[in-house]
Amino acid sequence: MKFLKEFKEFISRGNVLDLAVAVIIGAAFGAIVNSLVNDLITPILSLIIGGIDFSNLFIEIGTSATPAKFAYGNFIQSLINFIFISFAIFLLIKGIGLVLRKKKEEAPVTKTCPYCGQDIPASALRCPCCTTILDESAVPKELR
């Protein structure tokens, strides 16, 4: 019973749920980027370099009826996919960073004291004009 209780606590933690959501969104994003690479970028790249389809490049090894295939074309295709997927993720993270930076810049630097109406720094715990304590929880117990 204790094991199940610990497991329930583990699952109900926020970071586990966040991770689960991230994996699901990551899989969906991966499908979009794979489609972008395989359906749009690779054909254009193939036209530029003369119509080569990397996924069909291989060398047959051995002389038996069913020789082994050294599929270096699949490796090249996977490498191209990795580069484009990495670049797409880089652009996504850079875009999110710009949005978050703008939100941080828009944070107010001042607030209004509810007692005297003066503009004071947003981080102030006490109003410098009327000396009212604005955030009681931030004052140490020994000073209350």
N, C-alpha and C positions, 0 to 999 in steps of 0.2 A: 504494500500500500504506500509506503514511504517513497518507493521508487516512482510510482505513478504520480504522486504529489509533486516530487521534484521535477519530473518531466513536464507536468502541467505548468509549473512556474517557469521553466525554461522556455517553453513554447509561447507563453503569454508575455514574455519580455518584449519590449518595443524593438530592440535591435534584431531579433529573430524575424519578426514580422516585416521589418524594413528590408532585411536581406531577401526574404521571400518575394516581396514586391519588386525589388531590384532585379532578381533573377528573371522574373516573368517579363518585366519591361525590357531587360537586356536581350532576352530571346526574341521578343517582337522587333526590337531595334536591329538585332542581328539579321533577321529575315529581310527587313527593308534594305539594309546595306548590302546583303548578299545579292538581292535582286538588282540593286543599283549597279553593282560591279558586274554580275553575270549577264544581265539583260541590256545594259546601256553602255557601260564603259569598255568591257572586253570586246564587243563587236567593233566599236570605234577604234580601239587599239589594234585589233586584228586588221582592219582596213588600212590603217596607217603603215603597218609593217608588212603588208602584202598578203593578207588573208590567211595567215597562219592560225590554226586552231590549236592552242597549246595543249588542250586536254587529250588530243589524239596523237601526241608525239610520244613514241616509245621505241625501245630497241629490244628485239627478241634475243634472249639468251638461251643457248642450247640448240641441239639439233634434233630433239625428239619430235613426235607428232604434235605435242602441245608444249611448245617452248615457253619458258617464263618470260614475262614482260618487265622490262626496266622502264617504268612509266615516268620518265623525267618531265614530260609535259604536264602531268598532273601536279608535280611539285612546283613547276614554274607558275601554273595557274593559281595554286594555293598561295604562293609568294606574292603574286600580283593582288590577289584578294586581300591578303594580310595588309599590304601597303595601303590599299585604298580604304579598307575598313579602319585602319589606324588613323588615316588622315581624316576620315569622316568623324570619328570619335573625337579627334583633336579639335576639329571645327565646332562640334557640338559643345564640348567642354569650354572652349574659348567663348562661344556665344553665351553660355550660361554664366560664365565669369563676368562678362560685360553687363548682363542684366543684374546680377547680384551686386556688382560694384555700383551701378546706378542707384539701386535701392539703398545701399549703405550711405551714399552721398546725400540722398534725400532725407535721411534721418534728421529730425529737428535737433538743433543745437541749443535751443532755449525752450523753456516752458513758462507758463504763467502761474504765479503763486495764487492758490485758491483763496487766501486770506487777505492779501494786500493788493493783488492784481499786478504786481511788478513782474517784468520779464527777468528770469534767472536762468543760469545754466541748467541744461536738462539733467545733468548728473548730480545736481545739488540735493543734499539730504536735508538742509536747513535753509530757509530763506534768509539772505543776507540783509534784507530790508527790515522785515518784521520779526526775524529770528524764530519763526514757527518751524517746528520739526515736520518735514513733509513725508518722511518715510520712517515710521516708528520702528519697523522691523530691522532697519539698518543700524540703529543706535545700540551699542553694546549694553548688556544688562546692567553692568556696574555704573553706567552713566545715566540710567533712567531714574 
